[in-house]
Amino acid sequence: VKNAVDGWQRSRGDIDPQLPLPEVLAELDGYSKIVDHQIDLLINLTAGDGFLYRQQALRSISTESELDIGFTLAALLLSALVTWLVAKRISGPVSSASAIAALIARGDLDVAIPEGRHDELGDLLRSMAIMRDSIRTMMQTEVSQRRSAQARLVDAIENSREGVLLVDTAGRIVVSNSPLAAFFGDLNGLLTKVASLAKLI
């Protein structure tokens, strides 16, 4: 140990001031490592097995620390993977159901709704399909009833003995019947040419 320390002292005293600092430090570090090694040997000789036990304990602590870090990283990666899989399994169908609901709300009643799994989300998709079919049926019934009512109204107007002329709120001619043209001889030809009551008058 004394020889190693003396060598370190001599190397420190023989430093060339012109040398760059990194080279000086590298040379001193080399002697420092030799001193540390000699001191470790001295402790080993004087302390016996206690030094070996200490070295083994330090190595065990280092190994345990590395294992702990490895297991922690593995657990984090596994939890991230599980979270991603769960999110993909749940959020994907939910976003699909949301897009389908938006299409139905905009009036697209021909949108295809997937069958879905046997869980709450699948129940929701099946309920949406039933709702879509119910809305479509009600709309078809409403359209059919309106057409039927319009047809009955046109028939009633056409079969009336009075001359009838219907206009909408913009003044456009909507319906006229045959008796109207019969009362005014040349009116029938005008009705086919003009679209507004003002022009007809």
C-alpha positions in Angstrom: 0.0 0.0 0.0 2.9 2.3 0.9 4.6 1.7 -2.4 1.4 2.3 -4.3 0.8 5.6 -2.4 4.4 6.7 -3.0 4.0 6.0 -6.7 0.8 8.1 -6.7 2.6 10.9 -4.9 5.5 10.8 -7.3 3.2 10.8 -10.4 1.4 13.8 -8.9 4.6 15.6 -8.4 5.9 14.8 -11.9 2.9 16.2 -13.7 3.8 18.3 -16.7 1.9 21.6 -16.4 1.7 21.7 -20.2 -0.3 18.4 -20.4 -4.1 18.7 -20.9 -6.1 18.1 -17.8 -7.9 14.9 -19.0 -4.5 13.2 -19.6 -3.3 14.2 -16.1 -6.5 12.9 -14.5 -6.3 9.7 -16.5 -2.7 9.0 -15.2 -3.7 9.8 -11.6 -6.8 7.6 -11.9 -4.6 4.7 -12.9 -2.4 5.1 -9.8 -5.6 5.6 -7.7 -7.0 2.2 -8.8 -3.7 0.6 -7.9 -3.9 2.1 -4.4 -7.5 1.0 -4.0 -6.6 -2.5 -5.0 -3.7 -2.7 -2.5 -5.9 -1.3 0.3 -8.5 -4.0 -0.5 -5.8 -6.7 -0.3 -4.6 -5.3 3.0 -8.2 -5.4 4.4 -8.6 -8.9 3.1 -5.4 -10.0 4.8 -6.2 -8.3 8.1 -10.0 -8.9 8.2 -9.9 -12.5 6.9 -13.2 -13.9 5.7 -15.1 -10.8 6.8 -13.9 -9.0 3.8 -14.9 -11.8 1.5 -18.4 -11.8 3.1 -18.6 -8.1 2.6 -17.7 -8.4 -1.1 -20.2 -11.2 -1.5 -22.9 -9.1 0.2 -22.1 -6.2 -2.1 -22.3 -8.4 -5.2 -25.6 -9.9 -3.9 -27.1 -6.4 -3.4 -26.0 -5.4 -6.9 -27.6 -8.5 -8.4 -30.8 -8.1 -6.4 -31.0 -4.4 -7.5 -30.6 -5.4 -11.2 -33.2 -8.2 -10.8 -35.6 -5.8 -9.1 -35.2 -3.3 -12.0 -35.7 -6.0 -14.6 -38.8 -7.4 -12.9 -40.2 -3.8 -12.5 -39.7 -3.1 -16.2 -41.3 -6.4 -17.2 -44.3 -5.7 -15.0 -44.7 -2.3 -16.5 -44.5 -3.7 -20.0 -47.0 -6.4 -19.2 -49.5 -4.0 -17.6 -49.1 -1.7 -20.7 -49.8 -4.6 -23.0 -52.9 -5.7 -20.9 -54.2 -2.2 -20.9 -53.8 -1.8 -24.6 -55.6 -5.1 -25.3 -58.5 -4.2 -22.9 -58.8 -0.8 -24.5 -58.8 -2.3 -28.0 -61.4 -4.9 -27.0 -63.7 -2.3 -25.4 -63.1 1.1 -27.0 -63.1 -0.3 -30.6 -66.6 -1.7 -30.5 -67.8 1.3 -28.4 -66.5 3.8 -31.0 -68.1 1.7 -33.8 -71.5 1.7 -31.9 -71.2 5.5 -31.5 -70.6 6.0 -35.2 -73.6 3.8 -36.0 -75.8 5.7 -33.6 -74.7 9.0 -35.3 -75.6 7.6 -38.7 -79.1 6.6 -37.4 -79.5 10.0 -35.8 -78.8 11.6 -39.2 -81.5 9.5 -40.8 -79.5 6.7 -42.4 -81.7 3.8 -41.6 -79.9 1.4 -44.0 -76.7 1.3 -41.9 -75.5 -2.2 -41.2 -75.2 -3.0 -37.4 -72.7 -5.8 -36.5 -74.0 -8.7 -34.5 -71.8 -8.2 -31.5 -70.6 -10.6 -28.8 -72.7 -12.0 -25.9 -72.0 -9.1 -23.5 -73.4 -5.7 -22.6 -72.0 -4.2 -25.8 -73.6 -6.9 -27.9 -76.9 -6.2 -26.2 -76.5 -2.6 -27.0 -75.9 -3.3 -30.7 -78.8 -5.6 -30.9 -81.0 -3.0 -29.2 -79.8 -0.4 -31.7 -80.7 -2.8 -34.6 -84.2 -3.2 -33.1 -84.5 0.6 -32.7 -83.4 1.2 -36.3 -85.9 -1.4 -37.7 -88.7 0.2 -35.5 -87.9 3.7 -36.8 -87.8 2.5 -40.4 -91.2 0.7 -40.0 -92.7 3.8 -38.4 -91.3 6.1 -41.2 -92.6 3.8 -43.9 -96.0 3.7 -42.2 -96.0 7.5 -41.9 -95.0 7.9 -45.6 -97.6 5.4 -46.7 -100.4 7.1 -44.6 -99.4 10.6 -46.0 -99.5 9.3 -49.6 -102.8 7.6 -48.9 -104.2 10.8 -47.4 -102.9 12.9 -50.3 -104.4 10.5 -52.8 -107.7 10.6 -51.0 -107.6 14.4 -50.9 -106.7 14.6 -54.7 -109.6 12.2 -55.4 -112.0 14.2 -53.3 -111.0 17.4 -55.0 -111.2 15.9 -58.5 -114.6 14.4 -57.8 -116.0 17.6 -56.4 -118.6 19.5 -58.4 -117.0 22.8 -57.4 -114.0 24.2 -59.1 -111.0 23.9 -56.7 -107.5 25.4 -56.9 -105.0 24.7 -54.1 -101.9 26.9 -53.6 -99.1 26.6 -51.1 -97.8 29.3 -48.8 -95.4 30.6 -51.6 -98.4 31.0 -54.0 -97.5 28.1 -56.2 -100.3 26.0 -57.7 -100.4 22.6 -56.1 -103.7 21.0 -57.3 -106.5 22.0 -59.6 -109.5 19.9 -60.6 -111.5 19.4 -63.8 -114.6 21.4 -62.9 -112.4 24.5 -62.5 -111.2 24.1 -66.1 -114.8 23.4 -67.2 -116.1 26.6 -65.6 -113.4 28.6 -67.3 -113.0 27.3 -70.8 -109.4 28.2 -71.6 -108.1 27.9 -68.0 -107.1 24.3 -68.4 -104.4 25.2 -70.9 -103.1 28.0 -68.6 -102.9 25.7 -65.6 -100.4 23.5 -67.4 -98.2 26.5 -68.4 -98.1 28.7 -65.3 -96.8 27.7 -61.8 -98.1 30.5 -59.6 -101.5 31.9 -58.8 -100.3 35.5 -59.5 -99.4 34.6 -63.1 -102.7 32.7 -63.5 -104.7 35.7 -62.3 
